[in-house]
Amino acid sequence: MAPFPAAGVELAAQAADDLGLSHRTVMTIAGHDSVNMKDIAPSIMLFVPSVEGVSHNEGEFTQDRETCAGTDLLAEVLHRLMSGALDSSR
């Protein structure tokens, strides 16, 4: 499986740094749409931590502060993309 585009991953990491958010790069084998589409349309995935790392089941719970931080990060990444951060002419 090919990784997500490095430029997009770096953009998200820089946005997280600038917002003072901790982050790390993770490999996923989840069959999310972006995993399948990343070779056709540039894509990345942003994750927020769930309590005790539980994911994709009824026991999953994410604290409000983590959800808000994830929303802030998404908004910042989108702002940077819409401002041309990954345009090839830059």
N, C-alpha and C positions, 0 to 999 in steps of 0.2 A: 504494500500500500504506500503510495507516494505521500509525502508530508504536505501540509498546507503551505501556501506561498510564504517564503521567508520574509518578504517585505511587509506583508500584512501582519504576520506574527510580531515582527519588530515594531510596527506602528502601534499595535495594541499594547505591547510591553512598555513602550515609551509613554503612551497615554496613561497607563496605570502608574508608572513612576511619577509622572507630572501631577497626578491626582493623589499621590501618597498612598497608593494601594499596593499591597503585597501581591505578587504574582509568580507563576512558574509556568513553564511550557509542559504540557502533558500530551501523550499520544493517546488517541482514542480509536477504538474499533467499533464504536457505536454506529449503527447504520443511519445516522441523521442525514438529512438531505444534503447538507454541505459536504459531507464526506464523499458522497457520490458526485456532487456537482463541481467540486473544486478544480477538476481537470478541464472543465468547460468554462466556468465563470469563477474568477478569483473569489475565494471564500476563506473565512477563518471561523473559529468557534470561540465564544467567551463563556466561561463557566463561573458560577458562584459556588462557594463551599456550602455544603449541607451539614447539619449537625451529625457528628460521628461518621461522616463520609458516606452516609446512606444515600443511594441514588436510584432512581427509576423503580421505586416501589412505594407502597402505601405508608411506609415508615419514614419516607423522606420529609425533612423539614429544614427550611432555610430561614435564618433569623432575618427580621425586617432590615436591620442595618446592612446585612450582606446583600439583600435584594436591592436596597437603595444604592449601595456602592456599585453593584453590577449595572444598574440603570444609568448611573452617572458615567461609568466607563463606556457603555454602549453609546450614549449620547456624544461623548467626547470622540470616540472612534468615528462615528458617523460624521460629526462636524469636520474632522480632519480629512476624511475621504471626500466630502462634498467641497472642501476647500482645495482639493487637488493634491493632497499629500502623496498619492501614488501615481500621479500623472507621469507618463514617460517623458514629458517635456521638461520636467523639473530637474 
